[in-house]
Amino acid sequence: MSESSNVPNEQPASFEAAATVEGSSTSGGTGDDVRESDSNEPPAFKVYKPTSGSSSILPTDLPDSYFEPTALDLKLAQSQLSSRTQALTNAPLQLRTTREAAEKAKKERWPNTKIRVRFTDRTQLEKVFPSTDKIKSIYAFVRSSLREDVKPIKFILYQPPHRDLKVSDLKVKNLTLAELELAPSSVLLVRFEDESLNGSDVPAPLASNVLALAESLPAPPSQEDDSSSASQSATNKGGKTLGSGSAAGGKKIPKWLKIGKK
């Protein structure tokens, strides 16, 4: 079964074949990953529920514009893209032995890659793949986790703002997860060709046995805890509070600063 993509703001006719996920003859592509949860062994993947309850704003109340990347997101993505482009441009200048040594060191450092696939309602699938795997392994895992009526629908995995990870792209399909700069961990978003599945208020179209494993995301540290820790650190540093009569670490206040305070 072939996958295809739909880059945001483009016409539906622009969908291309995004992945080739084979049928029942392909191991792991038609539910093998999900069936692991039916045995007595713990599942080889995790499912995280959308944020709810303690949040003052439910995900269903958020407008679609909330999920659009901010200027800071775009700047960070552009910086990462520039670094990746520069690395690819300079790669031919490196000696073959140097490149091989760098790749070997990367494989030894990050033998596995943790991938989180986030749906538009913020439900997330998480699984650890060997870093030597290719993107088609992630497509097969996601498809095996979908409802039966949704499995035939084409989708694409991407990173905002404009990095589409298509299996039909030769620059993507032949590279390992490590070579795609996804190791040691990355978050991928999923977008379906059927726009009715892409709304922020649309529940993730996952199989019932997959949703049954859903758990809450670990709560992040509160801002109050962070601020109190920072305040405590500033107070305890050098045994004095920053901003008191003398500088931290027992340093004297410069004369020009003393004059300015008069």
Rosetta blueprint (number, residue, H / E / L):
1 M L
2 S E
3 E E
4 S E
5 S L
6 N L
7 V L
8 P L
9 N L
10 E L
11 Q L
12 P H
13 A H
14 S H
15 F L
16 E L
17 A E
18 A E
19 A E
20 T E
21 V L
22 E L
23 G L
24 S L
25 S L
26 T L
27 S L
28 G L
29 G L
30 T L
31 G L
32 D H
33 D H
34 V H
35 R H
36 E H
37 S H
38 D H
39 S L
40 N L
41 E L
42 P L
43 P L
44 A L
45 F E
46 K E
47 V E
48 Y E
49 K L
50 P L
51 T L
52 S L
53 G L
54 S L
55 S L
56 S L
57 I L
58 L L
59 P H
60 T H
61 D H
62 L L
63 P L
64 D H
65 S H
66 Y H
67 F H
68 E L
69 P L
70 T L
71 A H
72 L H
73 D H
74 L H
75 K H
76 L H
77 A H
78 Q H
79 S H
80 Q H
81 L H
82 S H
83 S H
84 R H
85 T H
86 Q H
87 A H
88 L H
89 T H
90 N H
91 A H
92 P H
93 L H
94 Q L
95 L L
96 R H
97 T H
98 T H
99 R H
100 E H
101 A H
102 A H
103 E H
104 K H
105 A H
106 K H
107 K H
108 E H
109 R H
110 W L
111 P L
112 N E
113 T E
114 K E
115 I E
116 R E
117 V E
118 R E
119 F L
120 T L
121 D L
122 R L
123 T L
124 Q E
125 L E
126 E E
127 K E
128 V E
129 F E
130 P E
131 S L
132 T L
133 D L
134 K E
135 I H
136 K H
137 S H
138 I H
139 Y H
140 A H
141 F H
142 V H
143 R H
144 S H
145 S H
146 L E
147 R L
148 E L
149 D L
150 V L
151 K L
152 P L
153 I L
154 K L
155 F E
156 I E
157 L E
158 Y E
159 Q E
160 P L
161 P L
162 H L
163 R E
164 D E
165 L L
166 K L
167 V L
168 S L
169 D L
170 L H
171 K H
172 V H
173 K H
174 N L
175 L L
176 T E
177 L L
178 A L
179 E L
180 L L
181 E L
182 L L
183 A L
184 P L
185 S E
186 S E
187 V E
188 L E
189 L E
190 V E
191 R E
192 F E
193 E L
194 D L
195 E H
196 S H
197 L H
198 N L
199 G L
200 S L
201 D L
202 V L
203 P L
204 A L
205 P L
206 L E
207 A L
208 S H
209 N H
210 V H
211 L H
212 A L
213 L L
214 A E
215 E E
216 S L
217 L L
218 P L
219 A L
220 P L
221 P L
222 S L
223 Q H
224 E H
225 D H
226 D H
227 S H
228 S H
229 S H
230 A H
231 S H
232 Q H
233 S H
234 A H
235 T H
236 N H
237 K H
238 G H
239 G H
240 K L
241 T L
242 L L
243 G L
244 S L
245 G L
246 S L
247 A L
248 A H
249 G H
250 G H
251 K L
252 K L
253 I L
254 P L
255 K H
256 W H
257 L H
258 K H
259 I H
260 G H
261 K H
262 K L
